[in-house]
Amino acid sequence: MEPLRVLELYSGIGGMHHALRESCIPAQVVAAIDVNTVANEVYKYNFPHTQLLAKTIEGITLEEFDRLSFNMILMSPPCQPFTRDLLIETIENCGFQYQEFLLSPTSLGIPNSRLRYFLIAKLQSEPLPFRAPGQVLMDFPRIESERPQKHATDAENKSNVKKTEPNTCFDRGPQCSGKDTILFKLETAEEIDRKHQQDNDLSVQMLKDFLEDETDMNQYFLPPKSLLRYALLLDIVKPTCRSYGSYVEGTGSVLQTAEDVQIETIYKSLTNLPQEEQITKLSMLKLRYFTPKEIANLLGFPPEFGFPKKITMKQCYRLLGNSLNVHVVAKLIKILYE
């Protein structure tokens, strides 16, 4: 069988391309397209031999698309509300069979709670063997069963998310153990329960498996102002935890590197202390941000993935935040190809 000719749209830093490689299906990326010049620098750094077009999709003519002679498209479009409905309408009109998913890397044992929407489609008359009409699958399909997954949500009602009032929480025990473990942040009861379940799920790897060993971490420690300002908002995890998420300001979890310090003792001692003493107490936890490399590891990027030197730290974090999980996409590509 001839290798597939793949067109990569909204290519970003190359997450789809890495996923295609990991899937091991016979394929070649004939072109990548993205308008983000910073992301394109990273893409070229990692895939110097792939044709990269710094254009919007609307700026490419049908003749140019035809010349690429592709038979597979990988894309990660912007998170805009009209994207899904317009996409489904288009692929249905063109005769594609498709299936929608809501998947998190935790289903593959990766300690990253990052639920994302995915859609796979194939131009054929017969339905996909795992097709569940009107449903969004919450797990990877088992092709051999040829039956819809049990864990599915109705596509029409998936926006009806149960809301709970936020709680101001205080830790009652060591992190990552015990049902009473609660993070020091404003969060919902559902979020607390999810983290408890994940930290006790032995099928999920510990965060320490994704951390760097030989890197100067001084630049990643939280500055005093951040410690004071975000003390009750931080999602604090230890290397032995099995969950990496986010806190209300949008940044990912922070790592407590002083593992012998009891976090509940530190936070309970903050009440009525002057700001300088609060900072001194919080500094004992030795909290740091995850490095870009560690986040790339959690996203499934291979060891050889890197950033050009001219890309700033802030740009690295922003680009990774807009990327996807390579392992999840690789598995979906294999499912579609089979």
Secondary structure, DSSP 8 states (H G I E B T S, - for coil): ---EEEEEES-TTSHHHHHHHHHT-SEEEEEEE---HHHHHHHHHH-TTS-EE-S-GGGS-HHHHHHH--SEEEE-----HHHHHHHHHHHHHTTEEEEEEEE-GGGGT-S----EEEEEEEE-SS--TT--TTEEESS---GGG-S--SSEEETTTTT-------EE----S-TTSSTT---SSEE-HHHHHHHHHHHT-TTS--GGGG--SSS--GGGB--HHHHHHSTTT--EE-TT-----B-TTS-B-EEE--TTS-HHHHHHT-TT--HHHHHHHHHTT-EEE--HHHHHHHTT--TT----TTS-HHHHHHHHHT---HHHHHHHHHHHH-
